[in-house]
Amino acid sequence: MSTCFCLDYLLQLDTGSSDLWVKGPSSPLPNAQSTSISWNLTYGIGWASGNVSYAPVEFAGISIPTQAYLDVSAALNPALQYGAQGIIGLGFTSLSTVDALVNHTGSDKGRSLLYSLFNDNKDEPNFISFALQRTSDPNDVTEGTFSIGEVVQEHSDILNSTAIPTFPEAYPTRWNVLLEALIVGENTVAVSSVVDGAPSGKAVVLLDSGTSYTYAPPEICTAIYGSIPNATYDSSAGQWKVPCDQEVNIALQFGGKAYAIHPLDVSPQSLTNSGECIGTFVPQSVAVGAGEFDWLIGDNVLRSIYSVYDFGDFQSDGSMGNPYVKLLSLVDPNKASAEFHQLRGGAAATNITYNASNTTSETSSSSGSSSGSVKVSDDIANTITKLNSYLPAMLAVMALNAFVILLLVVAAFVYMCRRRSAGKARARKNPGRMTPMPMNPTSTSSFTDMMHGDSAPEPVYQPVSMALTEDTFVPPSPAFQKDGFGGKLRPVSVA
C-alpha cells in the first residue's frame, strides 16, 4: 500500500483568470506527471512559463484525482513577490489556456480547477465566496475569508439577495456582470458599453479579485475625482492625486441596488508619501479585455462587498446551469465617513444616502446593508403610482392572454423544478472549509524594482493579473509597470 506524499503550495486566488500554475522550488514538481507541452502564460502584468503536467490536487479540503496545470520553471509575476507560488484561476474553463492545450491530446483534465472540483464532487454546492480585508484602516481587525459552498454566518443574508446574471448569461468566459450606474455624492453618472450585445445604458464590468485597482473609462474617473478641490490628474503616473483630507463618496449600482464603496479605498494614502493620496479608479480603456468588458473592477471595490460566485446548478443531464453572482453591501456610508475622518482628520459627514436609479425593474432596498442607506428613487416611486392607476386595463389585457400566460407558468415551473431557487442555501457535505486569507506581503520590492534589482517600498494597491484572453493563443508582450500588488493567498496540495 503506497503512502500519499502531499506538498502544500500557497497560491493567489484570481477570479479574472482560469488557469492553475505553480512555481515550486524545483521543476517539475515531485510526484507530478510531466508532458512535453510547454507554454508561456502572459498576463497584463507578468508571465509564467513551463510545461503542462498532471497531478492529484486537493483544494480547500476537496480532492481532484487528476488535474492538468502549468508546472512553471520561469516566471516574472507580482504574485511571486507577494509570497505566493503561483495562481489559481477561478474563472470559467472557456478562458483556460491549459484546457485548450490538453484538449489537443484528447484529455479533459485541463478544465478550470473549480469546474473539476464541482464536477468530481457533485454533492458540493457550486459556489465560492469572498470577503476581503481592508489593510488601509488600522482599526479594522476583520480578516478576509474565502470559502467553497458556504457563506460567512454574519453575512448569510446574501443567500436571499437577487442573483445577478453574468454577461452573457449562458457560457460566459469571465465573471462579467452589468453595471447600471455610478453614483457620486448625490449625482448619478450614466454608464455605457462598447461590448457587442450589451444593453443600452449599462456597462460590462469584470469582477477580478486578482487586481487591486479598478480600471474605468477616463470620463468615469473624471466624474469621481474631477470636482474635488485641488485634485489633479498626474499624466506621468496615469492616476489622479487627491488631497488626503477630501472624502470621496461613491456607490456602484448592480441589479437595482446601490453598493457604497468605502472612501478609504477610493483615495488611499501612498506608502511612499504619507501626505499624498491616490485615486484607485484608474482612467484607462481596458484593452486586455479585447472588447469583452468596459471596466475591470478590482479589490478597491470588492472590499466593500461580500460576493458569491455561483457556477450554476447541476441539471438532470449532468451539465451546469447558468452562472450568476450575488452581492451584499458591507459598508454603512455614515460609519465609513467616521472611519475616514478618524484617520484623515476633519468632521465626518452624516445622512449619506445613495438612491438607486430606475435603470432596472428592481425596487427593493439594499441587500443586507445594515445602514438602510439605499432608497428607491422618486422616479421609480412615480412609476409605481402610474402602474397602479393603469392596473384595471392591464388586468384586462392579461385576461385576453390567459392561455399563453398559463403555458409560460407551466414552463417556468418545470424549469424551476430542475434548479434550486436562487436564494436557497445548499448544505455542504463536509462543512468547515471557511478560510482566513493572509494579507501581508512578504517582500518589499515592487515589480519593476524586482526586474532591475533595486529595492523600494511596495505600494499596497495596483493590479496583479489583469488576465488576458488567452484562448486565441496570441500572447502579447508583458506590460511592465512600476507596481505593487494586493492578493489573496490559499494553500493547494499536490500529491
Residue pairs with C-beta under 8 A, 6 or more apart in sequence:
4 56
4 495
5 30
5 31
5 495
6 58
6 493
6 494
6 495
7 24
7 29
7 30
7 493
7 494
8 491
8 492
8 493
9 22
9 24
9 85
9 86
9 491
9 492
9 493
9 494
10 83
10 84
10 85
10 489
10 490
10 491
11 20
11 22
11 84
11 85
11 86
11 87
11 88
11 489
11 490
11 491
11 492
12 79
12 82
12 84
12 86
12 87
12 88
12 210
12 464
12 465
12 487
12 488
12 489
12 490
13 88
13 90
13 130
13 146
13 209
13 210
13 437
13 487
13 488
13 489
13 490
14 87
14 88
14 89
14 90
14 91
14 208
14 209
14 210
14 464
14 465
14 467
15 90
15 91
15 130
15 175
15 207
15 208
15 209
15 210
15 309
16 89
16 91
16 174
16 175
16 206
16 207
16 208
16 209
16 210
16 211
16 296
16 465
16 466
16 467
17 43
17 87
17 89
17 90
17 91
17 95
17 210
17 465
17 467
18 89
18 90
18 91
18 92
18 93
18 94
18 95
18 96
18 99
18 112
18 467
19 41
19 69
19 70
19 87
19 89
19 96
19 97
19 98
19 112
19 470
20 57
20 67
20 69
20 70
20 86
20 87
20 88
20 89
20 98
20 112
20 113
20 492
21 41
21 48
21 50
21 69
21 70
21 71
21 72
21 75
21 86
21 87
21 98
22 29
22 69
22 70
22 71
22 72
22 85
22 86
22 492
22 494
23 48
23 50
23 72
23 73
23 75
23 80
23 85
23 86
24 71
24 85
27 50
27 51
27 71
27 72
27 73
28 34
28 51
28 53
28 71
29 53
29 55
29 71
29 494
31 55
31 494
31 495
32 53
32 54
32 55
32 71
32 494
33 53
33 54
33 55
34 51
34 53
34 71
35 51
35 52
35 53
35 54
35 105
36 51
37 51
37 52
37 101
37 102
37 105
38 49
38 50
38 51
38 52
39 49
39 50
39 52
39 70
39 97
39 98
39 101
40 47
40 48
40 49
40 475
41 47
41 48
41 49
41 70
41 97
41 470
41 475
42 468
42 470
42 475
42 476
42 477
42 478
43 77
43 465
43 466
43 467
43 468
43 478
44 288
44 463
44 465
44 466
44 467
44 468
44 479
45 77
45 78
45 447
45 463
45 464
45 465
45 466
45 478
45 479
45 480
45 481
45 483
46 75
46 76
46 77
46 78
46 79
46 447
46 465
46 478
47 75
47 76
47 77
47 475
47 478
48 70
48 72
48 74
48 75
48 77
48 86
48 87
49 72
49 73
49 74
49 75
50 70
50 71
50 72
50 73
50 74
50 75
51 70
51 71
51 73
52 68
52 69
52 70
52 71
52 98
52 101
52 102
52 110
53 68
53 69
53 70
53 71
54 66
54 67
54 68
54 69
54 109
55 66
55 67
55 69
55 494
55 495
56 63
56 64
56 65
56 66
56 67
56 494
56 495
57 63
57 64
57 67
57 69
57 113
57 492
57 493
57 494
57 495
58 64
58 492
58 493
58 494
58 495
59 88
59 113
59 117
59 148
59 490
59 492
59 493
60 146
60 147
60 148
60 433
60 435
60 490
61 430
61 432
61 433
62 117
62 121
62 124
62 148
62 430
62 433
63 120
63 121
64 113
64 116
64 117
64 120
65 120
66 109
67 109
67 113
67 116
68 98
68 99
68 102
68 107
68 109
68 110
69 98
69 113
70 98
72 86
76 450
76 451
76 478
77 87
78 447
78 462
78 464
78 483
78 484
78 485
79 86
79 87
79 464
79 465
79 485
79 487
81 441
81 443
81 445
81 446
81 447
81 450
81 458
81 485
82 441
82 442
82 443
82 464
82 485
82 486
82 487
82 489
83 438
83 441
83 442
83 443
83 489
84 487
84 489
87 210
87 465
88 113
88 490
88 492
89 95
89 96
89 112
89 113
89 467
90 112
90 113
90 114
90 128
90 209
90 309
91 112
91 173
91 174
91 175
91 467
92 112
92 115
92 172
92 173
92 174
92 311
92 323
93 99
93 111
93 112
93 115
94 171
94 172
94 173
94 471
95 112
95 173
95 174
95 467
95 469
95 470
95 471
96 110
96 111
96 112
96 471
97 470
97 471
97 473
98 110
99 110
99 111
99 112
100 110
100 471
100 473
101 110
102 108
102 109
102 110
103 110
109 116
111 119
114 128
114 311
115 311
117 124
117 148
118 124
118 126
118 311
118 320
121 429
122 314
123 429
124 148
124 149
124 428
124 429
125 148
125 149
125 150
125 426
125 427
125 428
126 149
126 310
126 311
126 312
126 313
126 314
126 320
127 148
127 149
127 308
127 309
127 310
127 311
128 146
128 147
128 148
128 149
128 308
128 309
129 145
129 146
129 147
129 150
129 151
129 152
129 158
129 306
129 307
129 308
129 309
130 144
130 145
130 146
130 209
130 302
130 306
130 307
130 309
130 488
131 142
131 144
131 145
131 152
131 155
131 306
131 330
132 144
132 209
132 299
132 302
132 303
132 437
132 488
133 140
133 142
133 143
133 144
133 303
133 437
133 439
134 140
134 142
134 262
134 264
134 265
134 303
135 439
135 440
135 460
136 264
136 265
136 268
136 269
136 460
137 264
137 339
137 343
138 343
139 339
139 342
140 339
143 436
143 437
144 436
144 437
144 439
144 488
145 152
145 434
145 435
145 436
145 437
146 435
146 437
146 488
146 490
147 433
147 434
147 435
148 433
149 426
149 428
149 433
150 428
150 431
150 433
150 434
151 158
151 159
151 306
151 308
151 425
152 306
152 434
155 306
155 328
155 330
155 368
156 425
157 328
157 367
157 368
158 306
158 308
158 326
158 327
158 328
158 367
158 368
159 308
159 326
159 423
159 424
159 425
160 367
160 423
161 326
161 327
161 328
161 367
161 368
161 423
162 255
162 256
162 257
162 326
162 362
162 364
162 367
162 422
163 310
163 324
163 325
163 326
163 422
163 423
164 177
164 178
164 254
164 255
164 324
164 325
164 326
164 327
165 177
165 178
165 322
165 324
166 172
166 174
166 175
166 176
166 177
166 322
166 323
166 324
166 325
167 176
167 177
167 178
167 195
167 198
167 204
168 197
169 322
170 322
172 323
173 292
173 469
173 471
174 206
174 289
174 292
174 293
175 206
175 207
175 208
175 309
175 325
176 204
176 205
176 206
176 207
176 292
176 293
177 204
177 205
177 207
177 254
177 325
178 198
178 199
178 202
178 203
178 204
178 205
178 254
179 191
179 202
179 203
179 204
179 205
179 252
179 253
179 254
179 294
179 295
180 191
180 201
180 202
180 253
180 254
180 255
180 256
180 357
180 359
180 360
181 188
181 189
181 190
181 191
181 252
181 253
181 258
181 356
181 357
181 359
182 188
182 189
182 191
182 220
182 223
182 224
182 250
182 251
182 252
182 253
183 189
183 250
183 251
183 252
183 253
183 258
183 354
183 355
183 357
184 223
184 224
184 249
184 250
185 249
185 250
187 223
188 355
188 357
189 220
189 223
190 201
191 201
191 202
191 203
191 220
191 294
192 200
192 201
192 202
192 203
192 294
193 199
193 202
193 203
193 204
193 294
194 291
194 294
195 204
195 291
195 292
195 293
195 294
196 291
198 204
198 294
201 359
202 359
203 294
203 295
204 292
204 293
204 294
204 295
205 293
205 294
205 295
205 296
205 297
206 286
206 289
206 292
206 293
206 295
206 296
206 297
207 297
207 302
207 307
207 309
207 325
208 296
208 297
208 298
208 465
208 466
208 467
209 298
209 299
209 302
209 488
210 298
210 463
210 464
210 465
210 466
210 467
210 487
211 296
211 297
211 298
211 299
211 463
211 464
211 465
211 466
212 280
212 298
212 299
212 300
212 460
212 461
212 462
212 463
212 464
212 484
212 485
212 486
213 280
213 281
213 282
213 298
213 300
213 461
213 462
213 463
214 280
214 281
214 282
214 295
214 296
214 297
214 298
214 300
214 301
215 282
215 284
215 286
215 295
215 296
215 298
215 463
215 466
216 281
216 282
216 283
216 284
216 294
216 295
217 283
217 285
217 294
217 295
218 283
218 284
218 285
220 281
220 283
220 295
221 240
221 279
221 281
221 282
221 283
222 233
222 283
224 240
224 248
224 250
224 266
224 279
224 281
225 231
225 233
225 240
225 242
225 248
225 267
225 279
225 281
228 242
228 243
228 246
228 248
229 243
229 246
230 243
230 246
231 240
231 241
231 242
231 243
231 246
231 279
232 240
232 241
233 239
233 240
233 241
233 283
234 240
234 241
237 278
238 282
238 283
238 284
239 278
239 279
239 282
239 283
240 278
240 279
240 281
240 283
241 276
241 277
241 278
241 279
242 248
242 267
242 277
242 278
242 279
243 277
244 267
244 269
244 275
244 276
244 277
244 344
245 344
245 345
245 346
246 267
247 263
247 337
247 340
247 341
247 344
247 346
247 349
248 263
248 266
248 267
249 260
249 263
249 333
249 337
249 349
249 352
250 260
250 261
250 266
251 258
251 259
251 260
251 261
251 333
251 354
251 374
252 258
252 259
252 261
252 297
252 301
253 259
253 356
253 357
253 359
254 327
255 327
255 360
255 362
256 356
256 359
256 360
256 361
256 362
256 363
256 364
257 327
257 329
257 356
257 362
257 364
257 365
257 366
257 367
257 374
258 354
258 355
258 356
258 366
258 373
258 374
259 304
259 305
259 327
259 329
259 331
259 366
260 304
260 329
260 331
260 332
260 333
260 336
260 352
260 354
260 369
260 373
261 300
261 301
261 304
261 331
262 303
262 304
262 331
262 336
262 339
262 340
263 336
263 337
263 340
264 336
264 339
264 340
264 343
265 280
265 300
265 301
265 303
265 304
266 279
266 280
266 281
266 300
267 277
267 278
267 279
267 280
268 277
268 278
268 280
268 300
268 460
268 461
269 276
269 277
270 276
270 277
270 278
270 459
271 457
271 458
271 459
271 460
271 484
272 456
272 457
272 459
278 461
280 298
280 300
280 461
281 300
286 293
286 294
286 295
286 296
288 296
288 466
288 467
288 468
288 469
289 296
289 469
290 468
290 469
292 469
296 463
296 466
298 463
299 461
299 486
300 461
303 330
304 329
304 330
304 331
305 327
305 328
305 329
305 330
306 327
306 328
306 329
306 330
306 368
307 325
307 326
307 327
307 328
308 325
308 326
308 327
309 323
309 325
310 323
310 324
310 325
310 326
311 320
311 323
312 320
312 321
312 322
312 323
312 324
313 320
313 321
313 419
313 420
314 320
314 321
315 321
315 418
315 419
316 418
321 419
324 422
326 367
326 422
327 367
328 367
328 368
328 369
329 366
329 367
329 368
329 369
329 373
329 374
331 369
331 371
332 369
332 370
332 371
332 373
333 352
333 353
333 354
333 371
333 373
334 348
334 349
334 350
334 351
334 352
334 371
334 373
335 371
337 348
337 349
337 350
337 352
338 348
340 348
341 347
341 348
342 348
352 373
353 373
353 374
353 375
354 373
354 374
355 374
355 375
355 376
355 377
355 378
356 362
356 374
356 375
356 376
356 377
356 380
357 377
357 379
358 377
358 379
358 380
358 383
363 376
363 380
363 384
365 372
365 374
365 375
365 376
366 372
366 373
366 374
387 394
398 405
420 426
435 490
437 488
437 489
437 490
438 489
439 486
439 488
441 458
441 484
441 485
443 458
444 455
444 456
444 457
444 458
445 454
445 455
445 456
445 458
446 456
446 457
446 458
446 459
446 482
446 483
446 484
447 480
447 481
447 482
447 483
447 484
447 485
448 480
448 481
448 482
448 483
449 455
449 456
449 482
451 480
458 484
458 485
459 483
459 484
460 484
460 486
461 484
461 486
462 481
462 483
462 484
462 485
462 486
463 483
463 485
464 485
464 486
464 487
468 475
468 476
